[in-house]
Amino acid sequence: MKNPRGSAREFRLVTLYEYTRQPHYWIAHDEDGYWLVPARNGGWHEREPFVGHAVALRPLRDMQGIELGIPVAGGD
């Protein structure tokens, strides 16, 4: 996948959701499953597998300037 600037760098496809039952955390979904991610800079490296039932997840629309630190594809 090419980024908008045209480089051949691969990016990890991650979908983020608001998790209203536990503020300051987001639910992330990628090819490896679902994760509970602290909603703060570098939070991706502190993620834990999400186990449970989440109802009414809403796609995250505003990351409020937070840089989770999600690696490029193939990295962690």
N, C-alpha and C positions, 0 to 999 in steps of 0.2 A: 504494500500500500504506500503510495506517495503522499507526503504531506502537502499542504497547499503551496508551499514554496518550491515544490518540484524535486526535492532531494529524495533519494531512494531509501531513506531511513524507515524501518518498520516500527509501527506503533501497536501497542497492546490495546485491543478493543475492550473497553470497560464501560458498563452502564451504571450510573449512580442513581440511587433513590433516597428520598428523605425517609428517615425512620423516626416517626413522631413519638413512638413509645419510649425511646431512649434518646433524648436531645443530645446534641453534640456528637452524634454518631450517624453515619450513613451506611446504607446497604449497597455493596458493589456486586455486580454480576459480571463474570468473565468466563473464559473457556474452562476454567478450573472449578467453577462453582459460585457460591454466594459467600460474601465476606462481611463482617462487621468492622467498619473502618472508622477510627476517630476522625472527626471533622476538624482537622488542624494540619498545619504544614508538616509534611513528612509522615502523615498518618498511615499511609499505605504500608509502611514498614512495621507498623504495630497492629496490623489487621489480624483478626482471628476468624476461623470458619464460623459462618452464621448457622446456628442450629435453632430451629424453631419455626413458628408459623407467623408470617408477617402478612397482615391483611391491609389492603388499600395502600400499597406502596405508590408514591407519587414520584415520577421522574424528577430528578434534581434539575432545576432551571438556573439557579444562581449559586455558584460556588463561593461567593463573597470574597474573592481574591485568594482563596486557600489553594496552595500548591501541595497536593497529596504526595507527590513524588512517585507517581506510577511509572514504572520502567518501560523502556521500549520492549517490543516483542522478544521473547527468548531470555530476557533478563529478570532479575528479582530485586 
